[in-house]
Amino acid sequence: MKRIALLATALAFAACSPAQEPPPVPTPEVPTAGAEATPPPASNVTLDVLTADGIGPLTIGMTKDEVVAAVGPTRTPDAVGGPEPESCEEFRPERAPEGVLVMIVDGKLSRISLVDMSTVKTDKGLGLGDTADAVKTGYGEQAKATPHKYQDKPAEYITWWKGGPRTEPYVEDAAARGIVYEIDGTGKVGAIHAGSPTIQYVEGCA
């Protein structure tokens, strides 16, 4: 009887005690919508196709500050980009591929050039080292050839403008966009200039 009484007392005590709650299950963290890991900055920005309007993140007409934010400042800060850099300067951005040269006129990106055997191509698949015939075939009657200012034939300039050939001898329309292929004395592309009417500058900012 004593054992039965003790058992009954224990059962009654257990019934009066609050039930123990199970330990909480950890909830996996759900990333906030739109939150992504920021990749480390690349040493070079992808600039592989040049058009009359720009290349990669660079667009003709953007400010110098925007250019620097996109591809970095000049690789050679001690070099002077022109006799009057406040109005016209050229430099090679430090995060752009080798041979990419930008021209800033009155604080805005005016043209982009491919020089020094750059491997970048235009949207026609043309690049430095291609023949003048290849350029003329690529554009057909839309391109116009003019004599080179300093070299004899086969050196020349092959110019293409968006919207078709221009009739004026020198294009001054600030909204015009085009590409000039500078053909050297071997009959091959030695430099390419794309952008505003400053593509007609044969001496850069000089």
TITIVO-502989 format. One record per residue: x negated, y, z negated of N, C-alpha, C in turn. Coordinates in nm, 4 decimals. Example, Ala and Ser with C-alpha at 12.3 -4.5 7.8 and 13.67 -1.06 7.14 Angstrom:
<pts>
(pt (-1.3190 -0.5690 -0.7800) (-1.2300 -0.4500 -0.7800) (-1.3200 -0.3300 -0.7800)),
(pt (-1.2850 -0.2250 -0.7080) (-1.3670 -0.1060 -0.7140) (-1.2900 0.0030 -0.7870)),
</pts>
This chain:
<pts>
(pt (-0.0830 -0.1212 0.0000) (0.0000 0.0000 0.0000) (-0.0866 0.1264 0.0000)),
(pt (-0.1978 0.1175 -0.0758) (-0.2865 0.2335 -0.0828) (-0.3451 0.2662 0.0541)),
(pt (-0.3811 0.1564 0.1293) (-0.4392 0.1775 0.2632) (-0.3350 0.2367 0.3560)),
(pt (-0.2101 0.1908 0.3417) (-0.1035 0.2434 0.4274) (-0.0803 0.3910 0.3975)),
(pt (-0.0869 0.4275 0.2691) (-0.0656 0.5672 0.2307) (-0.1761 0.6562 0.2860)),
(pt (-0.3004 0.6086 0.2801) (-0.4125 0.6867 0.3340) (-0.4006 0.7047 0.4842)),
(pt (-0.3578 0.5985 0.5534) (-0.3427 0.6060 0.6991) (-0.2337 0.7052 0.7363)),
(pt (-0.1235 0.7036 0.6618) (-0.0141 0.7959 0.6897) (-0.0584 0.9396 0.6673)),
(pt (-0.1383 0.9606 0.5611) (-0.1878 1.0960 0.5330) (-0.2777 1.1460 0.6460)),
(pt (-0.3645 1.0573 0.6968) (-0.4571 1.0955 0.8056) (-0.3816 1.1302 0.9319)),
(pt (-0.2765 1.0507 0.9602) (-0.1972 1.0775 1.0803) (-0.1243 1.2107 1.0682)),
(pt (-0.0724 1.2383 0.9495) (-0.0010 1.3640 0.9288) (-0.0953 1.4826 0.9433)),
(pt (-0.2185 1.4684 0.8918) (-0.3172 1.5764 0.9032) (-0.3562 1.6016 1.0492)),
(pt (-0.3713 1.4940 1.1252) (-0.4069 1.5072 1.2676) (-0.2960 1.5747 1.3452)),
(pt (-0.1702 1.5441 1.3079) (-0.0573 1.6042 1.3783) (-0.0502 1.7538 1.3533)),
(pt (-0.0951 1.7983 1.2355) (-0.0891 1.9404 1.2023) (-0.2071 2.0188 1.2586)),
(pt (-0.3154 1.9486 1.2991) (-0.4351 2.0178 1.3501) (-0.4140 2.0577 1.4955)),
(pt (-0.4602 2.1771 1.5359) (-0.4449 2.2195 1.6762) (-0.5285 2.1328 1.7692)),
(pt (-0.4731 2.1055 1.8884) (-0.5447 2.0230 1.9869) (-0.6647 2.0988 2.0412)),
(pt (-0.7762 2.0286 2.0598) (-0.8964 2.0910 2.1139) (-0.8819 2.1103 2.2647)),
(pt (-0.9139 2.2329 2.3110) (-0.9053 2.2608 2.4542) (-1.0291 2.2066 2.5248)),
(pt (-1.0122 2.1545 2.6467) (-1.1285 2.1034 2.7211) (-1.2208 2.2187 2.7583)),
(pt (-1.3497 2.1927 2.7685) (-1.4441 2.3003 2.8040) (-1.4102 2.3581 2.9406)),
(pt (-1.4264 2.4895 2.9572) (-1.3923 2.5524 3.0866) (-1.4811 2.5006 3.1989)),
(pt (-1.4190 2.4839 3.3155) (-1.4939 2.4395 3.4334) (-1.5492 2.5629 3.5031)),
(pt (-1.6792 2.5687 3.5264) (-1.7356 2.6886 3.5912) (-1.6788 2.7082 3.7311)),
(pt (-1.6407 2.8320 3.7594) (-1.5852 2.8656 3.8909) (-1.6971 2.9111 3.9829)),
(pt (-1.7110 2.8499 4.1002) (-1.8178 2.8927 4.1914) (-1.7954 3.0354 4.2387)),
(pt (-1.9045 3.1095 4.2475) (-1.8950 3.2485 4.2907) (-1.8636 3.2556 4.4391)),
(pt (-1.7654 3.3382 4.4722) (-1.7274 3.3578 4.6118) (-1.7859 3.4897 4.6579)),
(pt (-1.8669 3.4893 4.7642) (-1.9261 3.6162 4.8088) (-1.8202 3.7154 4.8508)),
(pt (-1.8442 3.8408 4.8175) (-1.7512 3.9466 4.8560) (-1.7450 3.9581 5.0070)),
(pt (-1.6238 3.9793 5.0580) (-1.6060 3.9898 5.2028) (-1.6938 4.1001 5.2584)),
(pt (-1.7656 4.0668 5.3618) (-1.8503 4.1656 5.4277) (-1.9883 4.1768 5.3671)),
(pt (-2.0097 4.1148 5.2501) (-2.1406 4.1227 5.1876) (-2.2295 4.0141 5.2437)),
(pt (-2.3362 4.0509 5.3098) (-2.4295 3.9565 5.3674) (-2.5705 3.9952 5.3262)),
(pt (-2.6546 3.8952 5.3226) (-2.7933 3.9225 5.2899) (-2.8556 4.0083 5.3984)),
(pt (-2.9283 4.1106 5.3566) (-2.9922 4.1995 5.4534) (-3.1235 4.1391 5.4982)),
(pt (-3.1374 4.1125 5.6287) (-3.2619 4.0529 5.6760) (-3.3758 4.1522 5.6661)),
(pt (-3.4979 4.1042 5.6512) (-3.6108 4.1962 5.6451) (-3.6281 4.2685 5.7773)),
(pt (-3.6764 4.3908 5.7731) (-3.6928 4.4655 5.8986) (-3.7901 4.3962 5.9914)),
(pt (-3.7553 4.3910 6.1181) (-3.8420 4.3272 6.2163) (-3.9563 4.4205 6.2520)),
(pt (-4.0694 4.3607 6.2894) (-4.1836 4.4429 6.3260) (-4.1590 4.5135 6.4575)),
(pt (-4.0838 4.4507 6.5477) (-4.0509 4.5105 6.6759) (-3.9013 4.5016 6.6991)),
(pt (-3.8460 4.6040 6.7611) (-3.7053 4.6050 6.7972) (-3.6922 4.5437 6.9358)),
(pt (-3.5858 4.4655 6.9577) (-3.5665 4.4026 7.0876) (-3.5297 4.5073 7.1919)),
(pt (-3.6214 4.5330 7.2797) (-3.6005 4.6274 7.3894) (-3.6466 4.5568 7.5163)),
(pt (-3.5570 4.4856 7.5811) (-3.6004 4.4046 7.6941) (-3.5354 4.4413 7.8262)),
(pt (-3.4329 4.5257 7.8258) (-3.3674 4.5653 7.9507) (-3.3494 4.7167 7.9520)),
(pt (-3.4113 4.7818 8.0484) (-3.4020 4.9271 8.0616) (-3.2950 4.9633 8.1634)),
(pt (-3.2054 5.0551 8.1257) (-3.1029 5.1051 8.2170) (-3.1163 5.2567 8.2274)),
(pt (-3.0357 5.3169 8.3122) (-3.0382 5.4624 8.3259) (-2.9896 5.5314 8.1990)),
(pt (-2.9162 5.4589 8.1151) (-2.8594 5.5169 7.9929) (-2.9435 5.4916 7.8692)),
(pt (-3.0407 5.4015 7.8776) (-3.1226 5.3744 7.7615) (-3.1739 5.2325 7.7579)),
(pt (-3.2140 5.1909 7.6391) (-3.2683 5.0569 7.6204) (-3.2467 5.0156 7.4754)),
(pt (-3.1934 4.8958 7.4525) (-3.1691 4.8495 7.3166) (-3.0880 4.9504 7.2380)),
(pt (-3.1358 4.9900 7.1182) (-3.0606 5.0869 7.0372) (-3.0797 5.2315 7.0817)),
(pt (-3.1628 5.2538 7.1806) (-3.1912 5.3904 7.2253) (-3.0977 5.4314 7.3382)),
(pt (-3.0321 5.5450 7.3212) (-2.9408 5.5985 7.4218) (-2.9833 5.7398 7.4579)),
(pt (-2.9907 5.7669 7.5878) (-3.0280 5.9006 7.6322) (-2.9309 6.0026 7.5731)),
(pt (-2.9861 6.1074 7.5126) (-2.9044 6.2109 7.4496) (-2.9035 6.2047 7.2983)),
(pt (-2.9496 6.0928 7.2390) (-2.9524 6.0840 7.0936) (-3.0635 6.1746 7.0393)),
(pt (-3.0535 6.2103 6.9125) (-3.1507 6.3017 6.8535) (-3.2827 6.2309 6.8251)),
(pt (-3.3862 6.3101 6.8056) (-3.5164 6.2523 6.7719) (-3.5085 6.1752 6.6406)),
(pt (-3.4347 6.2280 6.5433) (-3.4203 6.1583 6.4152) (-3.3575 6.0207 6.4354)),
(pt (-3.2607 6.0122 6.5252) (-3.1971 5.8836 6.5529) (-3.2939 5.7886 6.6223)),
(pt (-3.3778 5.8423 6.7088) (-3.4793 5.7598 6.7748) (-3.5759 5.7028 6.6716)),
(pt (-3.6243 5.7882 6.5832) (-3.7192 5.7450 6.4805) (-3.6554 5.6422 6.3876)),
(pt (-3.5284 5.6619 6.3527) (-3.4595 5.5658 6.2662) (-3.4471 5.4299 6.3342)),
(pt (-3.4327 5.4294 6.4661) (-3.4122 5.3043 6.5397) (-3.5418 5.2301 6.5686)),
(pt (-3.6459 5.3026 6.6091) (-3.7690 5.2349 6.6530) (-3.8957 5.2899 6.5887)),
(pt (-3.8804 5.3791 6.4935) (-3.9961 5.4276 6.4210) (-4.0589 5.5517 6.4823)),
(pt (-4.1488 5.6149 6.4073) (-4.2188 5.7334 6.4578) (-4.3296 5.6935 6.5546)),
(pt (-4.4076 5.7901 6.5950) (-4.5154 5.7634 6.6890) (-4.6214 5.6710 6.6303)),
(pt (-4.6804 5.5887 6.7166) (-4.7901 5.5013 6.6735) (-4.9164 5.5821 6.6447)),
(pt (-4.9276 5.6991 6.7068) (-5.0483 5.7816 6.6938) (-5.0104 5.9203 6.6434)),
(pt (-4.9889 5.9352 6.5123) (-4.9411 6.0629 6.4574) (-5.0357 6.1801 6.4803)),
(pt (-5.1641 6.1524 6.5042) (-5.2592 6.2615 6.5249) (-5.2623 6.3098 6.6695)),
(pt (-5.1981 6.2346 6.7594) (-5.1983 6.2736 6.9004) (-5.0910 6.3786 6.9264)),
(pt (-5.1175 6.4660 7.0212) (-5.0217 6.5697 7.0591) (-4.9452 6.5207 7.1806)),
(pt (-4.8119 6.5209 7.1723) (-4.7295 6.4655 7.2792) (-4.7011 6.5595 7.3933)),
(pt (-4.7624 6.6772 7.3924) (-4.7405 6.7739 7.4997) (-4.7910 6.9096 7.4566)),
(pt (-4.8091 7.0022 7.5519) (-4.8597 7.1353 7.5170) (-4.7635 7.2144 7.4293)),
(pt (-4.6344 7.1855 7.4391) (-4.5334 7.2515 7.3564) (-4.4411 7.1442 7.2977)),
(pt (-4.4897 7.0690 7.1997) (-4.4125 6.9562 7.1463) (-4.2781 6.9946 7.0863)),
(pt (-4.2607 7.1227 7.0505) (-4.1313 7.1642 6.9960) (-4.0218 7.1566 7.1022)),
(pt (-4.0601 7.1760 7.2275) (-3.9613 7.1720 7.3356) (-3.9691 7.0439 7.4170)),
(pt (-4.0880 6.9842 7.4283) (-4.1029 6.8599 7.5045) (-4.2211 6.7811 7.4496)),
(pt (-4.1955 6.6568 7.4127) (-4.3028 6.5707 7.3638) (-4.2776 6.4264 7.4054)),
(pt (-4.3842 6.3513 7.4181) (-4.3757 6.2095 7.4488) (-4.4538 6.1315 7.3444)),
(pt (-4.4008 6.0162 7.3053) (-4.4746 5.9315 7.2116) (-4.4309 5.7862 7.2247)),
(pt (-4.5147 5.6982 7.1713) (-4.4877 5.5550 7.1733) (-4.4386 5.5138 7.0349)),
(pt (-4.3114 5.4803 7.0191) (-4.2594 5.4426 6.8871) (-4.3306 5.3192 6.8322)),
(pt (-4.3560 5.3199 6.7029) (-4.4365 5.2132 6.6437) (-4.3673 5.0771 6.6428)),
(pt (-4.2339 5.0732 6.6474) (-4.1650 4.9440 6.6464) (-4.1122 4.9045 6.7847)),
(pt (-4.1484 4.9794 6.8858) (-4.1091 4.9454 7.0227) (-4.2180 4.8587 7.0849)),
(pt (-4.1837 4.7791 7.1856) (-4.2857 4.6975 7.2523) (-4.3942 4.7840 7.3155)),
(pt (-4.5073 4.7227 7.3396) (-4.6168 4.7939 7.4047) (-4.5706 4.8469 7.5403)),
(pt (-4.6132 4.9680 7.5710) (-4.5830 5.0242 7.7018) (-4.4512 5.0976 7.7118)),
(pt (-4.3782 5.1119 7.6002) (-4.2532 5.1886 7.6008) (-4.2828 5.3287 7.5479)),
(pt (-4.2528 5.4284 7.6302) (-4.2824 5.5677 7.5989) (-4.1527 5.6480 7.6029)),
(pt (-4.1265 5.7264 7.4981) (-4.0043 5.8072 7.4959) (-4.0389 5.9545 7.5120)),
(pt (-3.9476 6.0274 7.5768) (-3.9637 6.1721 7.5931) (-3.8512 6.2426 7.5181)),
(pt (-3.8884 6.3363 7.4330) (-3.7927 6.4158 7.3566) (-3.7960 6.5587 7.4102)),
(pt (-3.6828 6.6077 7.4572) (-3.6730 6.7439 7.5093) (-3.5686 6.8195 7.4275)),
(pt (-3.6109 6.9304 7.3686) (-3.5218 7.0114 7.2845) (-3.4542 6.9273 7.1766)),
(pt (-3.5314 6.8361 7.1182) (-3.4827 6.7578 7.0054) (-3.4000 6.6361 7.0399)),
(pt (-3.3858 6.6040 7.1695) (-3.3035 6.4893 7.2086) (-3.3788 6.3969 7.3045)),
(pt (-3.3440 6.2690 7.2988) (-3.4057 6.1706 7.3873) (-3.3653 6.1995 7.5312)),
(pt (-3.4648 6.2261 7.6148) (-3.4385 6.2678 7.7519) (-3.4715 6.1596 7.8545)),
(pt (-3.5774 6.0857 7.8290) (-3.6114 5.9765 7.9206) (-3.6934 5.8706 7.8490)),
(pt (-3.6950 5.7524 7.9073) (-3.7717 5.6394 7.8556) (-3.8573 5.5875 7.9699)),
(pt (-3.9858 5.5689 7.9442) (-4.0776 5.5244 8.0483) (-4.1403 5.3903 8.0129)),
(pt (-4.1699 5.3133 8.1164) (-4.2457 5.1890 8.1033) (-4.3804 5.2119 8.1687)),
(pt (-4.4870 5.1939 8.0923) (-4.6218 5.2196 8.1427) (-4.7157 5.1095 8.0940)),
(pt (-4.8405 5.1163 8.1409) (-4.9460 5.0265 8.0921) (-4.9088 4.8793 8.1013)),
(pt (-4.8525 4.8387 8.2122) (-4.8155 4.6991 8.2358) (-4.7184 4.6451 8.1308)),
(pt (-4.6255 4.7261 8.0908) (-4.5174 4.6805 8.0026) (-4.4462 4.5621 8.0673)),
(pt (-4.3993 4.4693 7.9851) (-4.3283 4.3517 8.0369) (-4.1772 4.3716 8.0389)),
(pt (-4.1303 4.4876 7.9940) (-3.9865 4.5161 7.9947) (-3.9383 4.5304 8.1391)),
(pt (-3.8158 4.4847 8.1656) (-3.7567 4.4924 8.2993) (-3.6375 4.5880 8.2993)),
(pt (-3.6030 4.6358 8.4180) (-3.4813 4.7149 8.4326) (-3.3633 4.6202 8.4485)),
(pt (-3.2422 4.6760 8.4537) (-3.1242 4.5913 8.4679) (-3.1154 4.5265 8.6060)),
(pt (-3.2058 4.5611 8.6954) (-3.2154 4.4945 8.8252) (-3.3186 4.3818 8.8218)),
(pt (-3.3772 4.3601 8.7049) (-3.4793 4.2569 8.6923) (-3.6139 4.2990 8.7476)),
(pt (-3.6329 4.4284 8.7654) (-3.7565 4.4809 8.8225) (-3.8459 4.5373 8.7131)),
(pt (-3.9761 4.5224 8.7325) (-4.0695 4.5718 8.6333) (-4.1995 4.6168 8.6954)),
(pt (-4.2940 4.6528 8.6106) (-4.4243 4.6966 8.6585) (-4.4922 4.5820 8.7326)),
(pt (-4.5554 4.6164 8.8438) (-4.6220 4.5154 8.9241) (-4.5395 4.4634 9.0396)),
(pt (-4.4082 4.4886 9.0383) (-4.3239 4.4480 9.1516) (-4.3529 4.5385 9.2716)),
(pt (-4.3255 4.4886 9.3905) (-4.3547 4.5653 9.5111) (-4.2470 4.6694 9.5392)),
(pt (-4.2853 4.7686 9.6180) (-4.1889 4.8704 9.6598) (-4.0766 4.8065 9.7398)),
(pt (-4.1102 4.7063 9.8204) (-4.0078 4.6378 9.8997) (-3.9053 4.5698 9.8095)),
(pt (-3.9511 4.5131 9.6980) (-3.8587 4.4477 9.6050) (-3.7623 4.5497 9.5453)),
(pt (-3.8126 4.6679 9.5136) (-3.7274 4.7733 9.4579) (-3.6243 4.8178 9.5611)),
(pt (-3.6688 4.8406 9.6825) (-3.5780 4.8867 9.7881) (-3.4735 4.7808 9.8211)),
(pt (-3.5140 4.6547 9.8172) (-3.4179 4.5469 9.8414) (-3.3154 4.5408 9.7291)),
(pt (-3.3608 4.5619 9.6054) (-3.2713 4.5543 9.4905) (-3.1637 4.6612 9.4909)),
(pt (-3.1953 4.7789 9.5405) (-3.0998 4.8902 9.5385) (-3.0374 4.9207 9.6744)),
(pt (-3.0997 4.8739 9.7801) (-3.0446 4.8989 9.9128) (-3.0390 5.0472 9.9448)),
(pt (-2.9302 5.0895 10.0057) (-2.9152 5.2289 10.0476) (-2.8881 5.3235 9.9306)),
(pt (-2.8684 5.2682 9.8114) (-2.8435 5.3533 9.6950) (-2.9707 5.4209 9.6443)),
(pt (-3.0864 5.3721 9.6877) (-3.2133 5.4292 9.6433) (-3.2727 5.5183 9.7513)),
(pt (-3.3482 5.6175 9.7083) (-3.4110 5.7110 9.8017) (-3.5607 5.7175 9.7740)),
(pt (-3.6411 5.7044 9.8797) (-3.7865 5.7118 9.8668) (-3.8351 5.8509 9.9055)),
(pt (-3.9263 5.9050 9.8249) (-3.9853 6.0363 9.8531) (-4.1370 6.0265 9.8364)),
(pt (-4.2125 6.1135 9.9029) (-4.3589 6.1070 9.8958) (-4.4109 6.1287 9.7537)),
(pt (-4.5212 6.0630 9.7234) (-4.5872 6.0824 9.5950) (-4.6557 6.2183 9.5944)),
(pt (-4.6567 6.2825 9.4786) (-4.7122 6.4180 9.4713) (-4.8639 6.4199 9.4827)),
(pt (-4.9309 6.3141 9.4341) (-5.0764 6.3173 9.4274) (-5.1460 6.2098 9.5103)),
(pt (-5.0733 6.1092 9.5557) (-5.1365 5.9993 9.6279) (-5.0762 5.9829 9.7670)),
(pt (-5.1567 5.9276 9.8565) (-5.1090 5.8994 9.9912) (-5.0314 5.7688 9.9924)),
(pt (-4.9627 5.7435 10.1031) (-4.8911 5.6173 10.1185) (-4.9887 5.5005 10.1045)),
(pt (-4.9413 5.3895 10.0486) (-4.8007 5.3553 10.0220) (-4.7440 5.4103 9.8909)),
(pt (-4.8187 5.4960 9.8217) (-4.7661 5.5542 9.6981) (-4.6430 5.6395 9.7296)),
(pt (-4.5421 5.6292 9.6445) (-4.4178 5.7053 9.6639) (-4.3322 5.6950 9.5383)),
(pt (-4.2218 5.7669 9.5378) (-4.1225 5.7565 9.4312) (-3.9953 5.6973 9.4912)),
(pt (-3.9397 5.5985 9.4236) (-3.8116 5.5412 9.4658) (-3.7110 5.5733 9.3558)),
(pt (-3.6114 5.6534 9.3888) (-3.5178 5.7051 9.2885) (-3.3769 5.6537 9.3122)),
(pt (-3.3135 5.6139 9.2041) (-3.1729 5.5704 9.2080) (-3.0955 5.6484 9.1031)),
(pt (-2.9786 5.7019 9.1432) (-2.8919 5.7753 9.0506) (-2.7599 5.7017 9.0327)),
(pt (-2.7110 5.7001 8.9103) (-2.5775 5.6453 8.8861) (-2.4755 5.7274 8.9642)),
(pt (-2.3798 5.6576 9.0248) (-2.2775 5.7277 9.1008) (-2.3137 5.7480 9.2462)),
(pt (-2.4341 5.7049 9.2852) (-2.4717 5.7163 9.4254) (-2.5813 5.8178 9.4494)),
(pt (-2.6378 5.8182 9.5690) (-2.7467 5.9103 9.6023) (-2.7048 6.0560 9.5867)),
(pt (-2.7990 6.1395 9.5475) (-2.7742 6.2826 9.5339) (-2.8264 6.3543 9.6581)),
(pt (-2.7574 6.4598 9.6970) (-2.7960 6.5339 9.8169) (-2.8920 6.6487 9.7869)),
(pt (-2.8878 6.7000 9.6624) (-2.9739 6.8128 9.6298) (-3.1198 6.7663 9.6175)),
(pt (-3.2151 6.8507 9.6568) (-3.3562 6.8111 9.6501) (-3.4054 6.7896 9.5074)),
(pt (-3.3469 6.8624 9.4114) (-3.3841 6.8451 9.2711) (-3.2568 6.8455 9.1877)),
(pt (-3.2329 6.7370 9.1180) (-3.1100 6.7221 9.0390) (-3.1246 6.7985 8.9078)),
(pt (-3.0318 6.8882 8.8796) (-3.0344 6.9668 8.7566) (-2.9168 6.9367 8.6644)),
(pt (-2.8223 6.8565 8.7085) (-2.7057 6.8221 8.6272) (-2.7506 6.7441 8.5042)),
(pt (-2.7341 6.8039 8.3856) (-2.7817 6.7416 8.2620) (-2.7150 6.6082 8.2341)),
(pt (-2.5960 6.5872 8.2899) (-2.5241 6.4617 8.2662) (-2.5678 6.3506 8.3605)),
(pt (-2.6488 6.3827 8.4604) (-2.6935 6.2816 8.5571) (-2.7863 6.1810 8.4894)),
(pt (-2.7761 6.0555 8.5324) (-2.8605 5.9484 8.4800) (-2.9158 5.8672 8.5964)),
(pt (-3.0421 5.8328 8.5879) (-3.1022 5.7586 8.6976) (-3.2300 5.6879 8.6567)),
(pt (-3.2942 5.6242 8.7544) (-3.4202 5.5531 8.7331) (-3.5145 5.5864 8.8481)),
(pt (-3.6391 5.6161 8.8144) (-3.7432 5.6401 8.9144) (-3.8496 5.5315 8.9019)),
(pt (-3.8788 5.4672 9.0135) (-3.9889 5.3713 9.0207) (-4.1065 5.4428 9.0862)),
(pt (-4.2143 5.4563 9.0134) (-4.3325 5.5225 9.0677) (-4.4231 5.4167 9.1303)),
(pt (-4.4363 5.4237 9.2618) (-4.5165 5.3264 9.3354) (-4.6594 5.3785 9.3474)),
(pt (-4.7558 5.2938 9.3137) (-4.8954 5.3372 9.3175) (-4.9590 5.3130 9.4541)),
(pt (-5.0894 5.3335 9.4620) (-5.1599 5.3220 9.5883) (-5.1695 5.1816 9.6427)),
(pt (-5.1315 5.0820 9.5625) (-5.1325 4.9433 9.6104) (-4.9955 4.8993 9.6604)),
(pt (-4.8983 4.9912 9.6543) (-4.7639 4.9557 9.6986) (-4.6821 4.8837 9.5936)),
(pt (-4.7253 4.8922 9.4670) (-4.6542 4.8251 9.3583) (-4.6098 4.9257 9.2519)),
(pt (-4.5136 4.8846 9.1720) (-4.4608 4.9717 9.0664) (-4.5671 4.9911 8.9587)),
(pt (-4.6065 5.1168 8.9383) (-4.7050 5.1472 8.8358) (-4.6441 5.2066 8.7103)),
(pt (-4.5229 5.2620 8.7228) (-4.4515 5.3198 8.6084) (-4.3038 5.3293 8.6440)),
(pt (-4.2201 5.3277 8.5411) (-4.0752 5.3401 8.5597) (-4.0241 5.4430 8.4600)),
(pt (-3.9384 5.5329 8.5067) (-3.8802 5.6354 8.4201) (-3.7282 5.6294 8.4319)),
(pt (-3.6597 5.6259 8.3185) (-3.5132 5.6170 8.3190) (-3.4548 5.7232 8.2275)),
(pt (-3.3383 5.7766 8.2681) (-3.2709 5.8728 8.1820) (-3.2137 5.9916 8.2555)),
(pt (-3.2325 6.1097 8.1975) (-3.1753 6.2346 8.2488) (-3.2579 6.2867 8.3668)),
(pt (-3.2249 6.4053 8.4205) (-3.3043 6.4611 8.5306) (-3.4531 6.4783 8.5010)),
(pt (-3.4948 6.4632 8.3755) (-3.6384 6.4711 8.3458) (-3.7151 6.3525 8.4040)),
(pt (-3.6453 6.2535 8.4579) (-3.7157 6.1446 8.5266) (-3.7887 6.1991 8.6494)),
(pt (-3.7547 6.3221 8.6892) (-3.8204 6.3847 8.8038) (-3.9505 6.4545 8.7650)),
(pt (-3.9791 6.4652 8.6342) (-4.1044 6.5267 8.5901) (-4.2196 6.4352 8.6316)),
(pt (-4.3051 6.4797 8.7203) (-4.4141 6.3942 8.7672) (-4.5352 6.4002 8.6751)),
(pt (-4.5372 6.4950 8.5829) (-4.6502 6.5083 8.4909) (-4.6053 6.4979 8.3454)),
(pt (-4.4938 6.4348 8.3209) (-4.4450 6.4224 8.1846) (-4.4177 6.5575 8.1232)),
(pt (-4.4657 6.5783 8.0006) (-4.4452 6.7063 7.9325) (-4.5580 6.8048 7.9602)),
(pt (-4.6499 6.7692 8.0474) (-4.7643 6.8573 8.0758) (-4.7193 6.9861 8.1428)),
</pts>
